C-alpha cells in the first residue's frame, strides 16, 4: 500500500518536531564516519530532513524519492544535494557510485524489497556500507495507540514492514558482509487524548499508518478514541494515548 506521499508532504516534517530522533541521528553519524569525502545516497529521502543535516557538514549527498512533492521540500531543505525522482528498485546511478547508502523509515514502502537491496549493493563501492532504519512490528514488544484504536493497522504494518531477521536474511543472500541489527531509537509517548486531537496527532496525513487506511477505517478509529475519551471524562478521568516504539537499524557491507 502506498499512502500517497504527494498529499502527505506538507505535514511530513511534523514528526521531527513532535518526536525525539536523536538516536537515529547518532546512529547515522556513526555509520557515515569522519570521512567527508565519501559520497552518500539516501534512498527514500522524502523531504530531505536527513540530507539537510549531512549537507551542512559538507558531505556530498544525493537522494532519490518516488514523490515529486516530497522532493520539492527536499530541494529547499537540502540545497546542493543531487536529487532524483525515481524508485528504490531502479536507482538512477552508475555502479559503485557511493561509499554509503542509507534508508530511514522508508524501506517498508518499497515494492520489491530484495531488488532494492540489490540496487543498493550495485551502487556501493567495494567496502561500502548500507544502513536501513525502521520499525519491526513482528517483535511483539511495541505498543502504540494507533495499533490499539485503529484495528487493521498492526496487521497492515506486519505486511508492509519485513522483520529485521528477514532483512538480514536477504542481505546475506545478496552477499553483504558483517550483517547485523541494533536498536537505535526508543520512542515512548504518553499524552492526553484531547491534547493529541488538538495538536493534530490523529490527522490522517500525519503518519503512513493512518494514511493507508480507507476513510471509513480511519473514521472508525477516531470514533473509538472519542468514545473512550467521553467515557473516561464521564467518570471524571482523563484518557491518555500511549506509545512505546523502537526503531531498528540493519547494516551490511559490500565485500572489498
N, C-alpha and C positions, 0 to 999 in steps of 0.2 A: 504494500500500500504506500502510495506517495501522498503526503499531506498537502502538497501544493505550496511549495515554498515561495512562489511569487507573491502569494497573498499573505504569507506569514512574515515576510522580510521586514516590514516596518516595525514589528513588535519583537523581532527575534533577540535583539541585544538586551532586552529587559532581564534575561536570565543572568547576565553578568553583573547587574546591579542588585538583584534580589538574592543571589546565591554566592557562596564562597567557593571559588575555583582555584584557590592558591595552591592546593596540592597538585592539580593538573598543571598549573604553570611551572611549578618546581620540577615536576617530572619531565616536562617538555624541555626545560633549560638543561637539565642533566643529560637528557637524551641527545641534545644538539651538541653539547660540549663547548669548549672555548674557541674552536677554530672558526673565525668569522669569514674565512674564505670559502667555506663549503656552500654548495648550492642546495637549497631546501625547498621541498614541494609539500604543500598541504592539499590533500585530496578531500573534496567536500569542504571547501574553505568558507562557505556561507558569506557572512557579512564582512569577513576579513579581520575579526577580532584578534585572533592569534597571529596572523600575518602582520598586523599593525604593530603588535608588541615586538616582533622579531625585526621588522624593518627599522624600528627605532634604534636597534642595536647595530645596525649596519650590515646585517646578514642579507645575502642575496636570496630573495624569496620568490616563490611562484605559487599560484593557486589555481585550482580548477573546480568548477561547480556547475551543476546542471540547471541552476536557476539564474536567469538573466537579471531578475530584480535583486537577488542576493549580491550578485557581482557589482551592481550599481553602488550599493553601500560599501562593498569591499574596495572599490576604486577610490572612494573618499577616505576610507579608514586605513588603507594600506598603500599609500601613494608610493609609486616606484616598484611595486610588485608586478611580476609578469602574470597576468590573469587570463584565463581562458575559459570559455563556455564549452563544457563537454562532460562526458560521463567517465566514471572511475574505471569502467571496464575497457575503455578505449582512450588512454591518456595521449594527448596530442604533443608528445615529446619523444625525442630520439632515444635509442638505447643508451644506458649509462650516462644519463644527463644530470643525476643528482647524487649527493652524498647521503642525504637524509630524506625520508618520506614519512609524513605523519598524517593521521586522521583522527579528529576529535569529535565524538558524538555525531558521527555521520555514517559509519560503516553499516549500520542496520538499514540504511536507506538504499544501499547499492543492490541492484537486481541480481547480478551474478557475482557473488562474493569471492568465489575461488578465482574467477577471471580477474577481479580487482586486485587480489593479492599477487597474481601472476604478473599483472601490469606494473604493480609497484616494484616487483623484483626486476622486471625488464629495464626500468628507467634508473635503477640504482647501479652505481659503480661497484666493482668487486670490493668487498669490505664495507659497503654501505649498509645502512640500517633502516628498519621500518618500525614505527610505533602506531598502534591503534588504540584509542581510548573509548570506552562506552560502558553502559550498564550490562549486567549479567543477571537477567530475571530468573535464570534457571537455578541459581544457588538456593533460593527459598528463604533467604535471610532478610531481604529488603521488605520494608513496609512503606506504603505510600497512600495518602488519602485518595489519590486518583484511582489506584487499584481498588480501593475499598468501596468507593461510591459509584464508579463508572465500571459496571460489572464485566464488560467484554475486554477491557484494556489489557489486563495481565495476559490473557490468552493471546491477544494480538501481539503483544510485546515478545512473548515466547516464540512466536513465529518470525518476528522481524529481527530480533537480536539472537545471533548464534551464541552458544555458551563459549566461555573463554577456552575451555578444553577443545571445543570444535575448531576454533580459530587456530589454536596451536597445532592440531592435527593437520589442518590444511597447510599451514606454513611448513611443517615437517615434510609433507608430501611434495611441496614445491622446492624442497632442499634449502630452506632457510636454516641457519645455524643459530645456536645459543637462544633458542626459543623459550620464552618464559612469560609469566603473567604476574603482576603485582597490583595490589590495591593502592590507588594513588589519591583518592578523594573520598572522604566521608561527608555526606550531606544530610545532617539531621535538621529537621524543621518542626516547629510547633507554633501555630499562630491561631488566634481567634477566627472562627469561620466568618463572622461579619467583616472583620478586617481583611481577610483574604478576598471576599467578594468585592469589597470597596476598592481594593488595590488592583482588581482585575486579574487576580491569580487563577481564576477559573474561566477566563475568557477562552474561547475555542482556539484562538490562534497563538496562545501563549506557549504551548508545547505540542509536539507532534502526537503525543499520546491522546490528546483531545482532538487535534485536527484531523486524525484519521477516522474518527467516528462519524457516523451519519448524524444529521441534525437531530433526528429522533433519539438516537442513543445518547447523544450529548445532553439533550434536554431532560431525559430520564435521570441521568446522573445528577444534574443540577437540582432537580426536584427532590431527589433523595437527600441531598445536603440541606436544602431549605426545610424539608420536613423534619430532619433530625435537629436542625437549629431551632425551629419553633417548638419542638417537643422539649428540648433542653431548657429553653427560656421559660416555658410554661411551668417548669419546676424551679425556676429561679436560678438556673445554672447557665453556664456558657459552654458552647460547643467549640472544641479546638480541633484543628486539622493537623495531623502529624505525618511526618515522613522520616524514614531512616534508610537512605540510599547510599550505595557505594559505586564508585567508578573504578574500572579495572583497566590497566594498560597491558597490552601484549606486545612483546618485542621479538624481532628476528633480524639476523644479519645475513648478508649475501656472502658466500664463500669468496675468499681472495683468489 
